[in-house]
Amino acid sequence: MSEQNDYGSKYFEQMLTIIDVGVHLIDNKGITIFYNEKMAETDGLQREQVIGNNFFDLFPSLTNETSTFMKVLQTGIEIREKIQTYVNVTGKRITTINSTYPLLENGEIIGALEVAKDITSIVHLHDQILDLRHQIYESPSKDKKNTSAARYHFSDLIGQSESFLHTIAFAKKASRTSSPVLISGPTGTGKELFAQSIHNAGARRNRLFIAQNCAAVPNELMEGIMFGTARGAFTGAIDRAGLFEQANGGTLFLDELNSLDLFLQAKLLRVLQDGIVRRVGGTHEQQVDVRIITAMNIDPKEALAQGLLRNDLYYRLNVVNLHLPPLGHRKDDIPLLTSHFIEKFNHLFGMKINGISPSGLATLMNYHWPGNIRELSHAIESTYNMMELECERIEDHHLPAYLLGNTLPTALQSTRRSEHIEDFPTSRLTDKVKQMEKETITDALALHQYNITLTAQALGIKRQALQYKLNRYGIVRKP
């Protein structure tokens, strides 16, 4: 039995060593008992430096109050999914999401186990974005029109269906005020486009428009991002304005609001009611004037029923409600949207597609579009990647295969393919055209010393289109 236990222990230790999350085990005196390679990589230390040494000697920035390890040793209560920022003995700053568990023997705490996921690079990226926003906020220039992220206007919204035109008309009326707006609709229906259009049509058009996706940031970081931080609020915290301070006088767009923690929803409600913001860890309160536009990809009533949205916050935000219909409910707009995307990708790919065939359009009209307008855009872009430069219009066989598979019975698909082959026996001609195109590109590359930009200009196509052709034909520079 003892040999089996030893074998199991070695096997378990080996498993903890190779898994892709950090594992750190200390005893009740803070001495490291186990420390795997992933944890060493995260902390920027060697395992030999850590094992057998006191925890605080290696991470001097942590204290009994700030360390998740120490809290668990003191209380015996596990801590799950807690963000912790600390500095190691060499000065490296690390941010992890920790789950920490007490280890008990006969009811006594003998140590603690911590499982950590490294998010240092994510936090660093967010810090850079926040610093940039903070610089804009601190800029002495009073006219910040050019710094606004709102590029879209109502004239950019494409559609002619009755429901869509009604939504636009309602949104235009809402742009005249500063009342909160709640936009709901499935993913890919253009909620941020509406938010930007409302901002650009209103009195705040010359002030900042700031957008934040609530699902893209861990809730522990989101509090500091939204409300700002005061120096010393936590390890590494600096004085930094939050989204409300930065958007003061302008518009703050919070997407996927239903992903926001209920605690933060309560803080958001207080700001909406009082117009007062206090930074995390700070004592000073600041009055702000911000128009709030929020969005959700599920029905607000469903979010309420699931407990994802506070009732009081919903009533405060739902002053103006806009519901964007899915593309499947406004199929009359597909021809217009398709023409728009053809114009867009003609410019991007350096091609001259002049439209789509009736059968190709029928394929688009018959598809159910679960990804909505965004999926349609991606489908047209995919089509361009499959077309030859000499093509003049999109045919149904150019479209992504999954569109055809969802609109045509198998027998009809087979018939169409056979009809296409019988009516247009051009496979040999197509091969010759491809060969000529490959040779032309290869000759042009050699003529311009494999300079992609000059070659694309000489061929009269966009750089992106040339890159695609190089990949397609496997053309590489010869040594």
C-alpha positions in Angstrom: 0.0 0.0 0.0 2.9 2.3 0.9 4.5 1.7 -2.5 1.2 2.5 -4.2 0.9 5.7 -2.3 4.4 6.7 -3.2 3.7 5.9 -6.9 0.5 7.9 -6.8 2.3 10.8 -5.2 5.0 10.9 -7.8 2.5 10.6 -10.6 0.5 13.4 -9.1 3.6 15.6 -8.8 4.6 14.9 -12.4 1.1 15.9 -13.5 1.2 19.2 -11.6 4.6 19.9 -13.1 3.5 19.7 -16.8 0.0 21.3 -16.6 -0.4 24.8 -18.2 -1.4 26.6 -15.0 0.7 27.8 -12.1 0.6 25.7 -8.9 2.2 26.9 -5.7 2.0 25.1 -2.3 3.2 26.5 1.0 3.0 25.2 4.6 1.5 27.1 7.5 4.7 29.0 8.0 4.9 30.4 4.5 7.6 28.0 3.3 7.2 26.8 -0.3 6.7 23.0 -0.5 5.8 22.7 -4.3 6.2 25.1 -7.2 5.7 24.0 -10.7 7.4 25.1 -13.9 4.4 27.2 -15.1 4.4 29.1 -11.9 8.1 29.7 -12.2 7.6 31.0 -15.7 4.9 33.3 -14.6 6.8 34.7 -11.7 10.1 35.0 -13.6 12.0 32.9 -11.0 13.7 29.5 -10.9 12.1 26.7 -9.0 15.3 26.3 -7.0 15.0 29.9 -5.8 11.5 29.3 -4.4 11.2 25.8 -3.0 12.2 25.7 0.7 12.2 29.5 1.0 9.8 31.9 2.7 7.0 33.3 0.6 7.5 36.9 1.6 11.3 36.8 0.9 10.5 36.2 -2.8 7.5 38.4 -3.1 8.2 41.4 -0.9 5.4 43.6 -2.2 2.8 41.3 -0.6 1.6 41.6 3.0 -0.7 39.6 5.3 -3.5 41.9 4.1 -2.9 41.7 0.4 -1.7 38.1 -0.1 -4.4 35.6 -1.0 -2.1 32.9 0.5 -2.0 34.6 3.9 -5.7 35.3 4.0 -6.5 31.7 3.4 -3.9 30.6 6.1 -5.5 33.0 8.6 -9.2 32.3 7.8 -9.3 28.8 6.5 -11.7 30.0 3.8 -10.9 29.4 0.2 -10.7 32.3 -2.3 -11.7 31.8 -5.9 -10.9 33.7 -9.0 -9.2 36.6 -7.3 -6.9 39.0 -9.2 -3.6 39.7 -7.5 -0.8 42.1 -8.6 2.6 41.7 -7.0 6.3 42.3 -7.5 8.9 39.6 -7.2 12.3 39.8 -5.6 13.9 40.9 -8.9 11.4 43.8 -9.4 9.2 42.0 -12.0 5.5 43.0 -11.8 3.0 40.1 -12.2 -0.8 39.9 -12.3 -2.6 36.6 -11.9 -6.0 35.3 -11.3 -5.8 33.0 -8.3 -7.8 30.3 -6.7 -6.4 29.6 -3.2 -7.5 26.7 -1.0 -6.6 25.8 2.6 -5.0 22.4 3.3 -6.4 20.7 6.5 -5.3 17.8 8.6 -7.4 16.8 11.6 -9.2 20.1 11.3 -6.0 22.1 11.5 -4.6 24.3 8.7 -1.3 22.9 7.6 -0.8 24.9 4.4 -2.4 26.4 1.4 -2.5 25.6 -2.4 -2.8 28.3 -5.0 -3.7 27.8 -8.7 -2.8 30.8 -10.8 -3.4 31.9 -14.3 -1.0 34.6 -15.7 -2.8 37.7 -17.1 0.2 40.0 -16.9 0.2 40.7 -20.7 -3.5 41.3 -20.7 -3.3 43.8 -17.9 -0.3 45.4 -19.5 -2.3 45.9 -22.7 -5.2 47.4 -20.8 -2.9 49.7 -18.9 -1.5 51.0 -22.2 -5.0 51.6 -23.5 -6.0 53.3 -20.2 -2.8 55.4 -20.3 -3.6 56.6 -23.8 -7.1 57.5 -22.8 -5.8 59.2 -19.7 -3.4 61.3 -21.9 -6.3 62.3 -24.0 -8.3 63.2 -20.9 -5.5 65.2 -19.5 -4.8 66.9 -22.8 -5.0 70.8 -22.5 -6.9 70.9 -25.8 -10.5 71.7 -25.2 -11.6 70.6 -28.7 -11.3 66.8 -28.6 -13.5 66.2 -31.6 -10.6 64.6 -33.5 -10.0 62.2 -30.6 -13.5 60.8 -30.6 -13.8 57.1 -31.5 -17.2 57.6 -33.0 -16.8 57.2 -36.8 -20.3 56.2 -37.9 -23.3 58.4 -38.6 -26.9 57.6 -39.4 -26.1 57.9 -43.1 -23.8 54.9 -42.7 -26.6 52.6 -41.6 -27.8 50.6 -44.5 -31.4 49.2 -44.8 -34.8 49.8 -46.2 -37.0 47.4 -44.3 -39.8 49.0 -42.4 -38.6 47.8 -39.0 -35.1 49.0 -39.6 -36.2 52.4 -40.8 -38.5 52.7 -37.8 -35.5 52.0 -35.5 -33.4 54.6 -37.2 -36.2 57.2 -36.9 -36.5 56.4 -33.2 -32.8 56.6 -32.6 -32.6 60.0 -34.4 -35.2 61.4 -31.9 -33.2 59.9 -29.0 -30.0 61.7 -30.2 -31.6 65.1 -29.4 -31.5 64.4 -25.6 -29.0 63.1 -23.1 -31.2 60.4 -21.7 -29.8 56.8 -21.3 -30.3 54.5 -24.2 -30.5 50.7 -24.0 -29.8 48.9 -27.3 -30.7 45.2 -27.5 -30.2 42.8 -30.4 -28.3 39.7 -31.4 -24.6 39.7 -32.0 -23.7 41.2 -35.3 -26.7 43.5 -35.8 -24.7 46.8 -35.5 -25.4 48.0 -31.9 -22.2 50.0 -31.7 -22.9 51.6 -35.1 -26.2 52.9 -33.7 -24.5 54.1 -30.5 -21.9 56.0 -32.5 -24.6 57.5 -34.8 -26.6 58.7 -31.8 -23.5 60.4 -30.3 -22.6 62.0 -33.6 -26.1 63.4 -34.2 -26.4 64.9 -30.7 -25.1 67.9 -28.8 -22.1 65.9 -27.5 -20.7 65.2 -31.0 -17.6 67.3 -30.4 -16.7 65.5 -27.1 -15.4 62.0 -26.5 -17.2 58.8 -27.3 -15.7 55.9 -25.3 -16.7 52.3 -25.9 -16.0 49.5 -23.5 -17.0 45.8 -23.8 -17.9 44.6 -20.4 -17.3 41.0 -21.3 -13.7 41.6 -22.5 -12.3 42.5 -19.0 -12.3 40.5 -15.8 -14.7 42.1 -13.2 -11.8 42.6 -10.8 -10.1 44.9 -13.4 -13.3 46.4 -14.6 -13.9 48.4 -11.4 -10.7 50.3 -11.8 -11.3 50.8 -15.5 -14.8 52.2 -15.0 -14.3 54.3 -11.9 -10.5 55.0 -11.9 -7.9 54.2 -9.3 -6.1 56.1 -6.6 -2.4 55.5 -5.8 -1.9 52.8 -3.2 -5.4 51.3 -3.6 -3.7 48.0 -4.4 -0.2 46.9 -5.3 0.9 48.8 -8.4 -2.1 51.1 -8.4 -1.5 54.6 -9.7 -3.7 57.7 -10.0 -5.7 57.2 -13.1 -9.0 58.5 -14.3 -11.7 55.9 -15.1 -14.1 55.8 -18.0 -16.6 58.2 -16.4 -14.0 60.9 -15.8 -12.5 60.4 -19.3 -15.9 60.6 -21.0 -17.0 63.6 -18.9 -19.1 65.8 -21.2 -19.3 63.1 -23.8 -20.8 59.6 -24.2 -19.9 56.3 -22.6 -21.0 53.1 -24.5 -21.0 49.9 -22.4 -21.5 46.9 -24.6 -22.6 43.4 -23.2 -23.8 45.0 -20.0 -25.3 41.7 -18.9 -21.7 40.5 -18.4 -21.0 43.1 -15.8 -20.8 41.9 -12.2 -23.8 42.7 -10.1 -21.7 44.6 -7.6 -20.4 46.8 -10.3 -23.9 47.3 -11.6 -24.8 48.7 -8.2 -21.9 51.1 -8.4 -22.9 52.1 -11.9 -26.4 52.8 -10.7 -25.1 55.1 -8.0 -23.1 57.1 -10.6 -26.2 57.3 -12.8 -28.4 58.6 -10.0 -25.9 61.1 -8.4 -23.5 61.9 -11.2 -20.6 61.4 -8.7 -17.6 59.2 -9.2 -15.0 58.2 -6.6 -11.9 56.3 -7.7 -11.1 52.9 -6.2 -9.1 53.5 -3.1 -9.7 57.2 -3.2 -11.5 59.6 -1.0 -12.2 62.5 -3.4 -15.5 62.6 -5.2 -16.0 64.2 -8.6 -19.1 65.3 -10.4 -19.4 64.0 -14.0 -21.7 64.6 -16.9 -21.8 61.5 -19.1 -24.4 60.2 -21.5 -24.8 56.5 -21.0 -25.6 54.1 -23.9 -25.7 50.4 -23.1 -26.1 47.3 -25.2 -27.0 43.7 -24.7 -27.0 40.7 -27.0 -29.9 39.1 -25.2 -33.4 40.3 -24.5 -33.4 42.6 -21.4 -36.3 40.7 -19.9 -34.4 37.4 -20.3 -31.4 39.0 -18.6 -33.6 40.1 -15.7 -35.1 36.6 -15.4 -31.7 35.0 -15.3 -30.4 37.4 -12.6 -27.8 38.9 -15.0 -29.2 42.4 -14.7 -30.4 44.3 -11.7 -34.0 45.5 -11.9 -33.3 49.0 -10.6 -30.4 49.5 -13.1 -32.6 48.2 -15.9 -35.3 50.8 -15.2 -32.7 53.5 -14.9 -31.1 52.6 -18.3 -34.2 51.7 -20.2 -35.4 55.3 -20.7 -35.0 54.9 -24.5 -35.1 51.3 -25.7 -33.9 50.3 -29.2 -34.3 46.8 -30.5 -32.3 45.8 -33.6 -33.9 43.0 -35.5 -31.8 40.1 -36.7 -30.9 40.0 -40.4 -33.2 37.0 -40.8 -36.1 39.4 -40.0 -35.0 42.0 -42.6 -34.0 40.0 -45.6 -35.2 42.8 -47.9 -32.0 44.6 -46.9 -29.6 41.8 -48.0 -29.3 43.1 -51.6 -28.4 46.6 -50.3 -25.9 45.2 -47.8 -24.4 42.9 -50.3 -23.8 45.8 -52.7 -22.2 47.8 -49.9 -19.8 45.0 -49.0 -18.9 44.4 -52.7 -17.9 48.1 -52.9 -15.9 47.8 -49.7 -14.0 44.7 -50.7 -13.4 45.9 -54.3 -11.4 48.6 -52.7 -9.6 46.3 -50.3 -8.8 43.6 -52.8 -8.1 45.8 -55.8 -10.9 44.0 -57.8 -13.8 45.2 -60.0 -16.7 43.0 -59.1 -19.8 44.7 -60.4 -22.5 42.7 -58.6 -23.9 39.3 -57.8 -25.8 36.9 -60.0 -29.5 36.2 -59.3 -28.7 32.7 -58.2 -26.0 33.9 -55.9 -28.4 36.5 -54.4 -31.0 33.8 -54.0 -28.5 31.8 -52.0 -27.9 34.7 -49.7 -31.6 35.4 -49.3 -32.4 31.8 -48.4 -29.8 31.5 -45.7 -30.8 32.1 -42.1 -27.8 34.3 -41.0 -27.3 33.4 -37.3 -24.3 35.8 -37.3 -26.4 38.6 -38.8 -24.8 41.5 -40.7 -21.3 40.6 -39.4 -21.6 37.1 -40.8 -22.8 38.5 -44.2 -19.7 40.7 -44.3 -17.4 37.8 -43.5 -19.1 35.7 -46.2 -18.6 38.3 -48.9 -14.9 38.7 -47.8 -14.5 34.9 -47.9 -16.0 34.9 -51.5 -13.4 37.5 -52.6 -10.6 35.2 -51.4 -12.0 32.4 -53.6 -12.4 34.5 -56.8 -10.1 35.1 -59.7 -9.0 38.6 -60.4 -10.7 38.5 -63.8 -14.1 37.7 -62.4 -16.7 40.4 -62.9 -19.5 39.2 -60.6 -20.2 36.8 -57.8 -21.8 33.5 -58.8 -23.3 31.1 -56.3 -20.4 28.7 -56.7 -18.0 31.4 -55.5 -19.9 31.7 -52.1 -18.7 29.8 -49.0 -19.8 26.1 -49.2 -21.8 26.3 -46.0 -24.2 28.8 -47.5 -25.0 26.5 -50.4 -25.3 23.5 -48.0 -27.9 25.3 -45.9 -30.1 26.5 -48.8 -30.1 23.6 -51.4 -31.1 20.0 -51.1 -28.3 17.5 -51.8 -29.8 16.3 -55.0 -30.3 19.8 -56.3 -26.7 20.7 -55.4 -25.4 17.7 -57.4 -27.6 18.7 -60.3 -26.3 22.2 -60.3 -22.7 21.1 -60.1 -23.2 18.7 -63.1 -25.1 21.3 -65.1 -22.3 23.7 -64.4 -19.7 21.3 -65.7 -21.7 20.3 -68.8 -22.6 23.9 -69.8 -19.2 25.4 -69.0 -16.5 22.9 -69.9 -13.7 25.4 -69.0 -11.6 23.4 -66.5 -8.7 23.3 -69.0 -9.0 27.0 -69.8 -9.2 27.9 -66.1 -5.9 25.9 -65.5 -4.3 27.8 -68.3 -5.5 31.2 -66.9 -4.1 30.3 -63.5 -0.8 29.2 -65.0 -0.5 32.5 -66.9 -1.4 34.5 -63.8 1.2 32.7 -61.7 3.9 33.3 -64.4 2.9 36.9 -64.7 3.2 37.5 -61.0 6.5 35.6 -60.8 8.0 37.7 -63.7 6.8 40.9 -62.1 8.3 39.9 -58.7 11.6 39.2 -60.3 11.5 42.5 -62.3 10.9 44.4 -59.0 13.4 42.5 -56.9 10.5 40.8 -55.0 9.3 44.2 -53.6 5.6 43.4 -52.9 4.4 47.0 -53.0 6.1 47.8 -56.3 4.9 44.5 -57.8 1.3 45.1 -56.8 1.4 48.6 -58.3 2.9 47.3 -61.5 0.1 44.6 -61.7 -2.6 47.1 -60.9 -3.9 45.3 -57.8 -3.9 45.9 -54.1 -1.0 44.6 -51.9 -3.5 42.4 -50.0 -4.7 40.8 -53.2 -1.1 40.1 -54.3 -0.3 38.6 -50.9 -3.3 36.3 -51.3 -2.2 35.2 -54.7 1.3 34.5 -53.5 0.0 32.2 -50.8 -2.5 30.6 -53.1 0.1 29.7 -55.7 2.9 29.0 -53.2 5.1 31.6 -54.8 8.2 32.2 -52.6 11.4 34.2 -53.2 14.1 32.0 -54.7 17.4 32.0 -52.9 
